[in-house]
C-alpha cells in the first residue's frame, strides 16, 4: 500500500507538471541579456533597449542587464542606444512561446563625434562577438563557464560543472585541483565572499552542495589581481549564483545510483534512527549530560563513581547485519521567480533544497613495513584487509532574494549544508608476524555549513559612471565527532584455529585498542568589504581606477575527550572469560564494575584549543588602455593577518601570536594580436597560510594509518612569487586554443612530514616549513568542435573536443637537512595533469553525451625519513607515493516530455581503477607490485546512476 501511494503521488506530480507545461507553451516569450563595453568589459547601465517592430522598451539596470517581456512567438529586431556609443541594431532574434532568448550585446565607444551612426548585426553574429569580448577582456588569466553553457549540460551540481573548466580537475566529484597544486594553494569565493573550508583539517570546499541550476557563472583566476584575496597560487574559484530567474520555474530531479562493489551487498554497522537519515544524527550519541566537564573532575572521583559514570554510556559496540545495501538516492527541488512592481523595481527569489543518502562499501588492502634492510625491503609490520561500511545523508538549502530599483541593487544570499556520516571499519590481518588481529572502528561525523551574504551595488553618478559595491557576510562551520569507538581482538599466529580471540582491554588506558573519543569543532567567520570603481578617460582611452577595503575575522573552538576502558582484576581465569566475550557483550552493563571494566579519562590538555584569524586588507588598482591593443591591470594589495591560538600542554599554557603584514603587488598585461588572439603576461605575489589544525599541538591517533598526527606551533605562512605567460586564440564561439608557461617561487612552503625519531612501528606526522621551493610548468588548453572533419555533417558540428594538459616540475629545498632528503618534489604536486573530454550536443533531438578522461601523475602523499651518510641519503622509511589512476566518466542525457524533462545516465570510474599508495624501492617512478612496497590499495568500483529531472 505504501509503495502504491508513493507511485500515485509521483504520477500526480508529473501529470500536474504536464498541465503546467501546456500552460507555459501558450505563455509569452522573453528576451534577456547583459550589455558590456567592448574595450573594458564593464557593464553599461542605463542603455535604452527597444524592439523595432513594437513600442516595447526598457533600460539596463545597475548590473547592465535588461529584460523584454510579454513577446509573442516570432522574429524581432532590437535596438540599443547609449550616449557616446553608436546605436546598434540586432536582427533575426527568434522568440518562442514560454521560453527565454538570451542575447548579450557588446557596444564600442566612439572616439569621434557621432552622426546618427547605426551598427547592424544578426543575433548569431552578436553572440559570437559577446563571447569574444568576455574572454578577451578578462583582466587576469582565467578560465570560466557561463550559465548558458551550464544550462545545455547535464550537470546537476557545481562539482560536476567544474570538470568542464579548463585547467581544473575535481577529486571525489567535489574538491578542486588547479594546475596539480594541492588544496592549500587554492581558494574559493561565492558572491564575492570567501567560502569557509567545509573540511576540518583541509583548506578546501565541497562544491557538490551547490546546484548547477542556480549558477550564473564560474570563473577560475590563475593569476593574481589586487581585488582578489591574496591567499592562492593555483586558482581562485569565483562562483556567482543567480539573482533573477529568467522565467518563473519549478524544477525537480531524482536519481538512484548503483555501485558494483556496494549495492545489494550485505551491509554492517550500528542500527540507525530517523535523525541519521535527516543529517542530524550526532545529538543522540553525545556524552552523557551528567558526565564531568573536565578530565580533572573525572580523575578526582572514586572508582565507584567512575563505574557509575561508565554505566551511563550506551552499549553501542555491537555490529548488526543491516540488510543489503540500498542504491544511492538524491532529490533536488529548485524554485525561482521574479516580480516587477509599478515603480519599475523588481524582486528576484530563488529557493533550492537537495537531499542525498548513500550506503557504500569499499575494500582496502593496508600494509606497512619496518625500516628498510640491506636489500631495501623492510620486514612487514602489519598486513591488513579492511572493509569500510559508510552510511551518509546530506541536506542542502539555498535561498537568494534580490531587489533592484533604479541604480541600486540589494541581495541576501544564503547557503546551508548539513551532513551526517556513520562509518564502520572491519579489519583483519597479522601484526609484526606474531599476532592475528580483528579490529573495529565505529565513527560518526556530523558537519554543518552556513554562509550568508548581504550585498549591495550602486551607480553613484550617471555622469562619471562611478560605482560602489559592498557586502557583509557570516559563515559558520561545525564538525562534531561523537563517540568514535575502537576495539581490538588478538591471538597468536601459532594458536590453533579453535583458540578464541581476546579483546585488548589494558590495565592502563589507551585509546588505540579499547577507547571512546568525542570531539567538537565550531568556527564562525565574519566578513565585510567595500569596492569603489571610477571610469576615467585619458587621451581618448578608457581607464578604470578601483579601490577597496575588506575585513574577515574567524574564530575556531575545538574540544575533545579521550576515554579508554581498563580491566581491573587479578583473577586470570575471570579475565580470560571476560576478554573472550563477543564485541556486543563485552561492555554490557553487567560487566561494568570495579573488578571488571570501567572508563578512564586520558584527555591531553592539548586536545582543546581556541584560534582566531583577523585579516584586514586594502587595495588600489588601475586598468589602463595604454594603446588600442595593449591593456594593463596593475596595483597593490596589502594584507595584515593576525592569528592567535591558545591551548595547553603538560608543561602549561601554549600561546601562538603571529602578525603578518604582506605587500602583494601584481600586474597583468594583455596585448591583442588581432580580433581573435591575445598575448598575456603576469606577475603577482601571493601567500598560503597554515590552517589552525596544522598549528595546534593537538595529537590524534589515526587508527586507519597507525600514525599520530600533531600540529606544529612554529609554522609560518608561505610567500609565493608567480610569473605567467600565455598565448590564447579564440577561433569561434566557445572555442579556445592556448599555451601557457608559469613559474612559482615559494618561500617557506608548508610540508607534511614524519617527525624525526619516529620508527616505522611508531610514526608521528606533523608539518614543517621548508626553506624554499620552485615550480615550473607548461600548460596547453584546447576546446574546439570537430566540424572541420566534415563540414556537411551535423554530427561533427555538434561534437566538441576539450583538453587540458600540464607538465610541472617542482623541487623543494631543505638546507642542512638531517632526516629529510634535501631536494625532492613538492609534496602533493603532480608532475603532470591530463584532462580530456568529448562532448556531444544535438539541440534538435535533446541528446547529449560526455566522455571525460583524467590522469594525474604520481605525487608524494607522505614524506618519509632517513639519514645522510656523507653526501648520500639513505631512506630508512621511503616516501609514500600515490600512483596515477586512469579515470573515465561517461554521461548521457536526453530531453523528454516536450523538453521539460530530462533523463540522465552517468557512469563513473568506467575502468574500475583502484588507488594505490606505495614506496618506490626500485626508484623507477612507477608502481611495480613485485618489487615495491604496497602501503595502501583502495577499491572504489564502478558507479552507475540514473536520474530524471522535470521543469514545470
PyMOL commands that set and color helices and strands:
alter all, ss='L'
color gray80, all
select helices_A, chain A and resi 2-25+123-136+147-151+158-162+183-185+207-209+212-214+274-278+281-285+295-299+303-310+572-579+583-586+589-591+605-607+692-695+794-797
alter helices_A, ss='H'
color red, helices_A
select strands_A, chain A and resi 29-37+48-51+57-59+65-71+74-82+85-95+100-102+105-107+118-122+142-146+168-171+175-178+186-190+193-194+215-221+235-241+249-259+266-269+320-324+328-340+346-369+380-405+408-431+435-459+467-492+502-503+514-538+541-567+597-601+609-625+630-649+652-674+677-688+700-702+707-709+718-729+736-747+750-754+763-769+772-785+799-813+823-824+832-842+847-856+859-862+865-869+872-877+880-882+887-896+901-908+915-919+933-939+943-951
alter strands_A, ss='S'
color yellow, strands_A
deselect
rebuild
show_as cartoon
